[in-house]
């Protein structure tokens, strides 16, 4: 599936007339078609170069009727990623189309390739210098693996170790697990930012981006809260406000991280269509880890009251 898919609101078919070639960059400089207003004659061919996946979609112009275009990726149409071939001389305008697109609910995604055909990038005049689809897929996988290991394995293990075990170096083990989690999160977050910038995604367009940044920021503060808690506990021999802040801060991070993992898979599936089989296993594993996490906490609290 293309990273960016354009849905044509009317069909275009080959005219059998040789004309000029018109190149349109899609997503090269952000969420825009460049140019977004195309004037083409019968027999011309419009070649849409999709970035960053080096896909080219060729449309042969059969008539000069207006054809309104929009990007079907989540949030792109609403962000103004629209265009028109042969705009009418009066009445509807591209500016009005953009204004209406901002208030559009969702977007229709074409069920297949219609109105044109994909051609090999090397066979057209358009050049591409962005990352390959294989590299972008590797970035996505690495991001997913690092974040999953951190938030589904190391973070809960480090948190629960202080509730289940009791040995002299427990505090050191707990801190080590938490810092290891942070060590994985930072490169994972960097890969996410790289993917966002490379694919020209709008930061505010996706809950996954916003929630992910929030979780990472909270995780960066957690070692500080932990150090304050440990210092005061060593000095006073009892829990303080810093203790409960550290404990509940970590629990909130865990819940938000599990939620954001599901949002990330949902976003990837909407963009690439290759994550449907991963969403259910992730949900099951995350659910099991979440239930075990809560069960251990409840058991420890109940023992503390008896």
N, C-alpha and C positions, 0 to 999 in steps of 0.2 A: 504494500500500500504506500502511496506517495505521502511524503511528509506534509505537503500542502496540496489539497485537491480543489480544483475549480469546478463549480457546477455552472454549466451554460444554461441560460434560461430559454434558449431556443436552439434548434438543430441547425448545423452547418454541414454542407456536403460538397464534395469535389465538383468543380464546375467544368473542368476540362479545358479551361483557358489559362494560358501561361501568363503570369503577372509578376509583380515584385514581391520580395520577401520582407515582412515586417517583424522585427524582433521585439519581444516584450519580456523584461526581467520580472520574475515573480518572487518576491521575498529577498531579493539581493541586498537591498538597503532598508530592511525593516518590513513592516506589514503593509506593503504597497505593491501595486502593479506599476511598472515604469516602462513606457508611459501608461497612464490610466485612461487616456482617451486615444483611441486608434481609429484612423480614417483609412479604410481599405476599399479598393475597387473589386469588381467581379474578376476573378482569376488570380487575385493576390493570395498569398499564404501568410497567416499570422503564426509565428513560432513563439510559444510560451516556454521560457527557460525557468524551471523550478529550482530554487536554491534551498538548501545546500546539497541536494541529492543528484544534481546533474541530469535531471530528466527534462526532456524537451517534448512538448505537445504541439503538433502542427495542425492548424485548422485552415482548410481551404474555403475561401469566400465565394459563395454561390449567388448572393444578392447583396444589396446595400441596405437592407432593413436593420434597424438598431438591434444590437445584441448586448444585453446587460449581464455582466459577470460579477461573481462574488466568490470569496474563498470560503469553503465549507468547514475549515478547521474551527474548533471550538474558540469562540471569541474573536476570530479574525475579521469576520464580516462586520461585527459590531464596532470593531476598532477602525473601520473605514477602509478595509481592504477590498475595494470594489473597482470596477472599470467598465468601460463601454466601447463597443465597436460600432462605428458610424452613428454617433449620437443624433437624435432628431434635431431639426432646425428650430423647432419651437416646442413648447410644452415641457415635457420631462427633461430634467437636466441631471448631470452627474452629481452636482452639489445636493440636489433634492434626494437622489438615490442614497448618497452617503448619510444624509440626515435621517432618512427612514431606516437605514441599516442599523443605526445605533440603537434603535428600539426593538430590533428584531428578536424574537424569542427562538433560540436554537438556530438551526439551519439544515436545509435538506441536503443530504449527501448522495451523490449519484450512485446508483447500484452497479454501474459498470462504465466502460469507456464508450462515450458517444460523441458525435459531432466532430471527430478528428482522430488522430492516431499518434502514438508515441514513436519517436524516431531516435536513432542513435545520436548522442551529442556530437560525435566526431563527423557526422555526415551533414551538419549544418554549420552556419557561420558563427554560432554562439560558442564562446569559450567558458570554461568553468575551472576555478582554482580552489574551491572549498574542500572540506573534508569528505572523504568517500562515505557511502552508506555503511560500509563495513566498520569504518572507524567510529561513526556515530552510534552504531549498534553496540560496539565494544564499550563506548563511554557509558551508554545506558546500563549495560549489564554490570560494569564495574561499580557504578553509582549504586545500583540496587543491592549488589552483594555487600558492599562496605556498610551501607546503612542498615541492612538486615542483620548482619553479624553484630553490629553495634547495639541496635535497639531491641533485637529479639533474643540475643544471647548474652553479651557482656553486661549490658546495663541491668537487666533483671537479676542476673547471677550475682553481680556485685552488690545490688541492693538487698537481695534476700540472704546473702551470706551472713550479714550481721544479725539476722533474725533466727537463723538455723544453727549456726556454729558458735563456738566459744573457745578461743585459744589465744595465747598471748599476742601473736602477730596479726590478729583479725583485722585491726584497723588498717594495717599496712596492706593486707590482701584486698580489703575493700577498696582502698584508694587506688591500688594498682589496676584492679578491674575497671574502675570508673575512668581512670586516665587512659587505659587501653581503648575503652569505648570512644573517648574523645579523640584519640589518635586516629581511629578509623573514620570518624565522622568528618573531620576537617578535610581530608582529601576527597571524601565522598561528596561533601558540599561543594568543593571546588569543581569537581566534575559536573555537578548539577548546574553551576553557574556557567561553565564552559558550554554546556549543551544549550542552555537558555540563550546565551549570546549568539552562538553559532546558528541556531535555528530561528533567530530573530523573534523570539517569543517576548511578549509584553509581560514584565514582571508582575504587574497588578492584575493580569488577566486570568490567572489560575490560582485557586486556593492552595494547591500543592506548593507553589513557590513561596507564598506568603507564610503559610504554616511551617514549612521547612526552615525558613530563615528564623522564625520565632523559636522553634525548637533548638536550633543550633545556638542561638544567642542565650537561651536559658541554660543550655548545657555548659556553656563557657563560664557562667556564673556559679554553677554548682560546686566546683572544687573550692571556690572561695568560701561559700557557705559551709562546706564540709570542714575546712580548716578552722573556721571560727567556732563551729560546733565542737570539734574535737579539743581545741584549746580550752574552751570554757568548761567542757566536761571533765578534762584532766584537772583543772584548777578547782572546780566546785564539787565534783563528784556527783553531779545530777544533770538532768536535761534542762535546757534553757529555751528561750524563744528561738535562738539560733538553731537549736536541735530540731525543733518542730518545723522551722522554715526549711531546713535542709531535707528533712524527710518528705514533707509534702511537696516541695519543689520537684524532687526526684520523681514522685508518683505522677504529678501532672505531666512532666516531660515524657514519661513512659506512655501514658494514655494518648497524648498528642502525637507522639512518634508512631504508634500503631495506627492511628487514624490517618496520618499523613502517608504512610506506606500504601494504604489502600487507595488514597487519592492519586498517588504517583502511578500506580498500575492502571487506574482508570484513565488517567491522562495519556499514558503511553498507548493504551489500547485505542483511544479516540484518534491518536495521531498516526499510529502504525497498523492497528488492527491485529497485532500479534501477541496480545497479553491476556486474551480471554481465558486461556487455560491456566494462567498464573494467578489470576484473581482469586479463584476458589481455594486453591492450596494455601495461598498466603492467608486468606481469611480464616481457614481452619487452623493453621499453625498459630497465627496471632491470637485466635480465640482460646486455644489450648494454653498458650503461654500466659495470657491474661487471666484465665480462670485459676491456673496454678499459682500465679502471683497473688491474686486476691485470697485464695484458699490458705496459703501460708501466712499471710498477714492476719487473717481472721483467727486462725489457730493460735498464733502467737499472742494475739490480744486476749483471747479467751483464757489461755494459760496464765497470762499475767493477772487476770482477775480472780483466779482460783487460788 
